[in-house]
Amino acid sequence: MRLATVLCFFFSLTVTAVAAATVPLEDLIRHPEVHQVKISPTGTHLAVQRKFEGERVLVIMSLSPLKITGHLRFRGQEEVGNFYWASDDRVVAEVITKKAALEAPVNYGSLYAINADGTRGKNIFGYAAGERQTGSRIKKAEDTYAHATIIDPLADDKNEILISTYPWARDWETHGDVYRLNIYTGVRRSVVGLPQVGGRAYTDGRGNLLFANGTNRENEYELYTKAENGWEQVTHPVLCHGAPVGYDHERELAYLVADIPGQTETLIAWDREKQEVKKIVQDEIADISDVILQPSNQRPIGVYLNPDYPTVQFFDEGNGFAPLYRGLKKAFQGYHINFTSFTRDGKTGVLQVSGDRLPGDFFLVDMASKKVDFLLSSAEWLDPDNLNPMRAEHFESSDGLRISTYLTFPANTEDSGKLPMVVMPHGGPHARDFWGYTRDAQILSQNGYLVLQVNFRGSTGFGDHFLDAGKNQWGGNIQRDIAEAVKWAVAEGHADPERVCIYGASFGGYSALMNPIRYPDLYQCAAGYVGVYDLELLYKEGDVRRRDRGIAYLSDTVGQDQEHMRANSPLYHTDKLNLPLFIIHGEEDERAPVAHAEALLEKLEENGKPAQSLIVKHEGHGFYNEDNRKLLYTQLLGFLDTHIGVGAAEK
């Protein structure tokens, strides 16, 4: 499907030949080379975030002639994060930093700006942006201990952007501000303070503030509209649940995605003058994943949905954009497509194409001629023909809920039946699995295992009622859904009931142990990765407990009753874990501190049930370093091979 490459010379990308259908582990654990590609407002340049010598850098190039004009590479511990075209010829990038104790970079909120020709690079916001005052009355950039989000590039202002900030605070309770920030000097001007924490401000796309959101100390969502002297909280029964997603200047309509209690998410339009709220789109099964904007004027015209496979629903033809999108979708049949950026006039865009066997390819699209040219691949060494497809299915739980699942089969085995299966519950639990490229599913299926992913109750993306069904059910009905998914896969003839293992990370790591405790007859082995094993410990260790809203979240999702928490904590039920176990953790994990793994391993040792373990220094909530990833998956595949395997693990 890849068209003639235009830029491979500049990036020295090559295709790695794959000798057989099985993809080597080293290829699957590699970080993508290209992360983002965005076109400048006038269409003269491309900016690309990519890996170079193990670091994320930014490369800027002109399109005519095709050549590199500038680049941004930090030295030391800093790398380039997400980035934005702030003007026709200047890019603003987030700075991510490697902490001494961590392999994975962390975003501390700093912003760095650079011209398309590589000149005038400068820290413009964050802890390193300050300049010494020398008695002059000229205002200087200041050190700021906060995260910044660009909320409006201010298209009519070549020197400033609008940012919304989130101050550093150990308890995360400090309110932020909105500033006009000069992208050349770093000098900022205060616009207004924010009414709540954990949120941000929103504009109409032309620099006018419309909304701000956040959460109160009970972790309840709140929405505010801009008033003459600050903010007013929205009390409309539907509008108050909305998250702003766009504005239509022709009709003077604000668009929001409303999380209405007991329903799936709804796209609504608010007529500010008439004070009317109108429902635009709502799917029976799935929440709204994202909103599609008309390229030239940025008004919402459609939505992305993910009930099982990704789908699109347009409610406005968008001056011909909707038919163009449908044509592209037909051309890239079987893949998901979305635009990363457009020129200001909407005539040229960068298209990202991805799928279950494709991490992501980038194309340049001429809207008028409909010409599509290949630009770059995020992982050129991975051949889609050698990767395994993911199949979306669903079943009905014993109490009537629709449970979506994803199955990734080893190559040429979809009709084989009774395969060794690894159940892979996702983290969160307030998250979900999507159809698309999934590294773990590919690694496991390449080595002979059917992979089952389950969007159990409490997962996001399927409506408020489905989310609420998981409250205080970490060790209860959520685990029942996972177990019923296993039984469903066996009943469908996909899985061998005598060769089933469960493996997951974070909440998935919790489930990897809790499910065998609740349903011991289903599994032959279990592997927990950066898991939570003691619910009480969530109130004593880790980053969630550091703020009032975190405590409110824990109270709402796991409760505060000690007896209930212990009844649903793997740590207190190790006597029921009569199967081979593998416990994996990073020493610097702040979300699920390593104390969870250490306490569990100690308790298992006391009970005469020693488990295989892998505790790695300098890693946090998920391994980042490729050598550490190789160690993890080599040991995991060996563990699975020993207990349910097919002898495919690399020795």
N, C-alpha and C positions, 0 to 999 in steps of 0.2 A: 504494500500500500504506500510505501514511501516514494515520493516523487524525486526528481533530480535535485540533488542538494545544491544550495547556493553558497552556503557559508562554511562548508567543512574545511576548506583550505585555511581559513582564519583560525579555526579552533583545533585543527589537527586531529579531527575525530576519525576513527577507523572502525571497521566492522570486525568483530572477533568471530572467527569461524567456529561453528559448533559441530563437532564431529558426529554427535548422536543426539537422539531426542532428549536425553537427560542433560539438563543444564548443570554445569559444575557449581558447587556450593559457593566458590569464590565469586562467581558472577552474580549470584543472587543476593549476597550480603553487601555488595558494593553500594555506596551512596550514589544517587543519580548525579550525572555530570552537569546537567542543565536543569535549573529549578524554575526560573521565570524568564519570559521574554516579553518586552513591552515596547510599543512603538511611540515615538515622540508625537506631541500634539500636531505638528506640521507635517509629519511623515518623513522627515529627512533623516532620522536616526532610529536605531534600535538599541535598547539597553538589555543586557543579558546577565543574569546572575548564574554563575557556574562554579564548579570546582576547579581549582588549579593548585597542584602540588598539595592536595589535602585540605585546602582552605577555600572558603566561599569568597569569590571576588566578583567585581562588576566590570563588564567589558562594554564599551559604547562604540558603535560603528555607524558610519554614514551608509546610506543605501545607494546613493548615486554621486560619486563612484563608490563601489563597495570596498570599504577599508576601515580598519580600526582607527578611531580618532582619539580615544581616551580610555583609561581604565582606573579602577579604584581597588587597591589592595592594601590592607592595613598590615602593620608589622606587629609582632608579639602575639598577644592573646586575642586580638580583635579580628572579626570577620564581617563581611557584608551580609546583612539580613534582607528583609523585604524592602522594596524601593518604589519610588513614584516619580513620574515626570512632573515637576513642580512648575515648569514653564517650558517654552519652546526649545530651550537649549540647556536646561539645568535639571539635574536629577538629585533627589533627596533620598538617602538610604538610611535604614535603621542599622545601628551598630550592635552586633552581638559579640559577646565576650566569653572566652573560656575561663572559668574559675579554676584556681589552682587544684581544687579537689575534684573537678568534674571534667569528663571528656566532652560532653555535649555543651555547645555554646548557650549562653543565657542572654536574653534581651533585657537590658537595664533601662531602655527607653531613650537612648541617645540618638540624635539625628546628625548626619553628615551630608553636606551638599558639594557637588562638583559639576563643572561645566561639561558639555558634550565633547569638548576638545581636551579634556583632562586638566584644565586649569582651574584656579581659584577654589581649590578644595579646602573645606573648613568645617569644623565642628560647629553646628549652629544651635544645638539644644542638648542639654544633659549635663552630667557631672563634670565633663571635660571641656565644656563650651566657654567657660569664663575667661575674661581678659582683665589684666591689671588696670585699675584706674590710676591715672598719673596726674590728677588735678584738673584735667580738661573737663569741660562741661559736655563734651560729646558723649552720648550714651554708648556704653559698651555691652557686649554679650555677657551674660551672667551664668555662673554654675547653677544648675537646677537639678535637684534630686527627685526626679519624677519620670514617668513614662509619657511619651507624646504620641498621639494619633492624628494624622493629617485628615481633617474633616472637609476641607475645601481647598483646591489649588488656587482659587481666586483667578480665574482665567483672564480677567481684565486687568490684573495687577501683575506686572512682571517681576516684582521684587518681594512680594509677601505671600504667605500661605496662612491658612487658618488651622490652628491645632487645638486639640482637646487633651488635657493632661490628667494624669493619675499619679499623685505624689507617692514617694516611697514612705512606707510606715510599717513597722513590724506588725501592727494589728490591722493594717489595711483599711483604716477607718477615716482617713483624711480626705476631705473634698478637693477636687481638682478645679482647674480654671480653663477658660478659653482665651487664647492669645492670637494676635496677628504677629507672625514671626517672619523677619527678614531673612530670605534664603541666601543672602550674600554676607551679611554682617552678623547674623545671629541675634540682633537686637529684637526684643519682643515688646509688644504693647498689650496690656490687659484689656480684655473685652468684657468679660463677666465671669463670675464664679459659677461652679456647677452646684445643683441643688441636692445631689445625693452622691454616694460613693459607688465605685465599681461600674460606672457607666461612662457616657460621653455625650457630647452635643452633636446635633445634626443641622444641616443647612438645606436650602432649596437648590443648591448647586450654583448659586450666584452670590454667595457670601452672606446671605441673610439667615440668621439663626431661626430655626423653627421649633426644635425639640431638644430635650435632654432626658436621659433615663438613668436608672441606677436601682439599688435595692436598699430597703430600710434595715434596721437592726434585726428584724425577724426574718430577713432574707426574702422579703416580698418585693416583687417587681413594682416599680413606680415610673410613670411617664409624666413629663412636664412640657408645657408649651411656653414659648418665649413671651414675656409680658414687657410692658414699657420699662419697668424697674426691676427686672429679675425674671423669675419663673413662677408659673402657676401650675399646681398639680392637676392632671387630667382626671376627672371623676366619671366621665361617660362610661357606662357599663361595658361597652365593647372597645372603644378607643383606648381606655386605660390599660388594656392588655396588649397594645400594639407596639411593635418595633419599627421605626421609620426605615423605608427602603427606597424612596424616590419621590420626585415631584414633577407634575405636569403644569408647565407655565401657561400653556394655551387655555386650559380649563380651570387653572388655579386649584388643582387637586393635590393633596398630600396622600401618598400611599404608605400603608403600614401593614405588616404581617401581624395579625392578632392571634394570640394564644388564648382562645376562649375556653373557659373551664368546661370539661366534658366533651369537647369536640376536637377535630383536627384543626390545624392552623388555617386561617382565612386571610386572603389578601383583601384589604378594605381600602376604599377611597374616601377621604374626608374633604368635604367642601367647607373651607373655613368661613367663608362669607355667609353661607346659608346654614352652617352648623349641622350639616347632614352627613351621615355615615352610610356608605353603600357597600354591600358585599360584592366582590368581583370574582374571586376564584376560591373554591374549596373542594378538595378531593375527599372521597369517602374513606379512603384507607390511609393516605400518607399526608404528613405535614409538607409545607413548602420548603424546599431545600435552598432555593435561591431565586432571585428575580431577574428577568431579562430586560435590559434597557435598550431603547431605540438609540442607535449609535450617535446620530447627529444632535439630538436634543436631550438625551438621557431620561426620557420619560418611560415608566414601566409599561411593557407591552405583553409580557408573558411570564411564566414561572417554570422552574425545574421541580419535578416530583420524583420520588424514589420509593414507590410502593414495593417493588421487587427489582425490576430493571429500571434504569433511569428513563424518564419520559419528559416531554415538554408540552405545555399547554399555552397557546397564545390567545389573548382576548382582544388584541389589536394587531392589525397587519403591519403597523409600524412603517408606513411609507415604502413598502416593498421589502422590508427586512425579514419579515416572517416567511414569505415564499423563498427568499434566498437561503434562510436557515434550513428550511425543509429540503431544499435541493442539496445543500451540503450534507445534511443528515443522511440523505439517500446515497450520496457518493461515498460516505464513510459508514456504510451499513454495518451494524453490529458494534459500533463504537460510540462513546459519549463525546460530544463536542461542546466547547464553550469558548468564547472570545476573552482573551486576557486584557485587551486594550484596543482602542480605535484612535485614529486621528481626530482632531477637533471637528472636521467637517463630515466625519463618518464614512469617508470614501475608501479607507483602507483599514484593515484590522489584522491582528495576530490571533490565529485560531489554534487552540490546543485540542488535540485528539487523543483520547485515552480509552482504556478498556481493561477487561480482565486479563488480557495477554499483552498489554501495552501500557507501561507506566506513563508515557506521554510524548507525543511528537508535536512540533510547532510548525505552523504554516503561515505564509503571508497571503492575505486574500484581498483582491481588488474587487470592491463591491459592484462597480459598474460593468466591468468586463467579465466578472465571475471567474477570473483566473486565480488559481491556487498554486503557490510555489512552496515546496518544502524548505524549511529553514534548518531546524535542529531536532535532534532526538535527546530526550532526557537520559536514556540508557541505550546507546547505540549497540552495545555488545549483546543485548538481549533480543533474540529473534522471536517474534510472536509465534511463528510456526512451531517453535520448540517449547512453548509454554502451554500450560493446561487451562482450558476454559472453566469458567465458574457458572454454575447453573442455579437459577433462582427458583425456589419452590416455597410452599407453605402448607401448614396443617392447622387443624383446630384443636385447641387445648381441651382438656377434660371439662373445663368450666366455660367453654364457648368462645375463647379469644382466638383471633387469627394470628398465628405465629409464623413470621417469615423466616426462611432459612436459605443458606447458600451452600452448595455442594461443589467442591473442587475434586475431580477425579484424577487419578494417575492416567497417563496417556493410554488411549485405546482400551479403557476398562469400563466405560459407562454401562455396558451391557453385560459385564462379567458377573456381577453380583457377589455378595458376601466378601467384601474387601476388608482388610484391616483399616480401622477408622480412628482418627484423632478428632475428638470434639474440642472446639476452640471457642469458648465463651468470651465475649468482648469485655473490655474494661468499663469503668464508669461507676455504677451501672447505668448512669444517665448519659449514654452514648448509643451508638448503633453501628452495625456492619452495613456496608454498601456493596453493590456489585461493582467490581473494578479490580485493578491489580492489587494483590495482597501478598506481601513478601513471605510471610509465614506459611500461607496456604500453598504458595508455589514451592517453597523448600520442602514441605512435608509431602505434597503430592508428587514432586519429582523423585522422591525416594520411596514411592510405592504406597502411600497412605491416602485414603479418601479423607477429605477434610470437611467437617460439618461445622458451620457457623450458625448461631441462633440469635435472633432478635427477640429475646425473652421479654416478658412484661417488665416495665420500668425502663425499657429502652426509649430513647428519644426518636422522633420522626414518625410516630403513628398515632398522634393525638394525645390530648391531655388525659383522657380516661385511661389510656394504655400506660402512660407514665405513672399516674397515680396508683394503678393496680400493683405497682412494685414497691410502694412505700411500706417500710417496716417488714419487707418480705425477702430480705437478703438471703436468709437461710430457709425460707418457706416456699412460697409459690414460684419465686424466680427459679429456684432449684428444681421444682417440679416441672416447669416448662422445659428446662434443659434436659431433664431425664426423659420427658415425653418425646422430645426431639430425637433422642437416641433410639427410643423404642420405635418411633415412626420410621427412622432410617433403616432399622433392622426389618420392620414389617414390610417396607417397600422393596426389600431384597437387596439393598445397597451394601449393607454392612454385615460382617461376620460377628455375631454376638459374643463369640469367644475371643475376639481380638479388638477390643475397644479401649482406648486410653483417652484421658482428658488432660488438656494443657491450655493454660491461659495466663494473661498478664494483668496485674493490678486487681480490679474486681474479678477479672477472669482467673487470676491466681487464687483468689478466695474461693471461687466456684470450683476450681480444680481440686480443692480438698473438701469443700463442703458437700459437693455432689456425691462423691464416694461415701461420705459419712451418712448421708441420707439414703443413698441407693447403692449399697455395697455390691450388689450382684451384677451391676452393669459394667464394671470396669476391671481391667487387668493391671492398670498402672495409672499414675497421676503425676503431673509436673506443674508446680506452681512457680510463676515468674513475677518478681517484685509484688508479691501478693500481700493482702491484709489477712491476718490470721487471728487477731484478737480485737474485737470491736471496742472494748473498753480502752485499748491503747490509742485509739483514734482521738480520744479526749485528752491524752497525755503527751503524745509524741506527734511530730509532723507539722505541716504548714496549715492544714485545714482548721485546726483548733485555735489558731492565733487571732482570730477575729470573731466578733459577735455573730456575724453572718455565717461563719463556718460552723459555730456551735449550733446555730439555728438549723443549718442544713443537716448536721448529724442528728439532731433531735428529731427532725422530720423524717429522715430516711432510715435510721437504725434504732432510734429511741434512746432513752436514758436509763431504763430499768436494768439494773445489773443482772438479774436473773435471766431476762430476755436476751441480753447481749451475750452472756456466757452460753446460753442454750444455742446460740447461733454463731459461735466462734469456734473454728477448727481447733484452736489451742486447747480447748477444754473437752475435746472428743477424740483425742489421739488414740484412745483404746479401740475405736471403731475403724481406724485406718489400717486394715489388714491387707495391704497391697504395696507393691514397690512404689517408692516416692522419690521425686527429684525436686529439690528446692533451689531456686536461682534468685540471686538478689545483688543489687549494687550497694556498696557501703555508704554512698553519699545520697541515697534516696531520701528526699524530704517529704514526698507525698505519702509513701508507705515505708517508714524508716526500717532499716535493717534489723532493728530490735524485734520486728514481727518474725522474721526468719530465724533469728537467733533463739528466741523463746520457743518456737515450734521445734527446732532441731534438738534443743536441750530436753524438751518434754518427750519427744520421740525416743531419745537416747535413754531417758529414765525408764521408759516403758519397754525397753528392749527391742525397739523398732528403729534402728538407725537408718537414716535416709541418705541417698546420694545428694550432694550439695555442691553448689558453685557460687561463692561469694567473691565479688570482684571489686577491687579498689578503683577509685576515681570514676565510678559509674553511678548514675542516679536512677531515675524511674524509667528504666529501659536502657539497654546498652547502645552506645553510639560509636565507639571505636570499632573499626572493622576487624581487628585482630580479636577483640573481645567477643564480637558477634560470631566469628568463626569458632571460637572456643565454645560458646554457648550452643550453637547449632550442631557442632560435631558431637558434643556430649549428649545433647537431647536426642539426636538421631541414633546414637549408639544405645541410649537408654530404651528408646522405642523398639529398636531392632532386637534387643535382648528379650523384651517381654511380649510384643505383638507383631514383630517385624517380618520382613521378607528378605532380609540379608542385603539390603540396598545401601545401608549407611556407608559413607566413605570412611575407609580405615586409615 
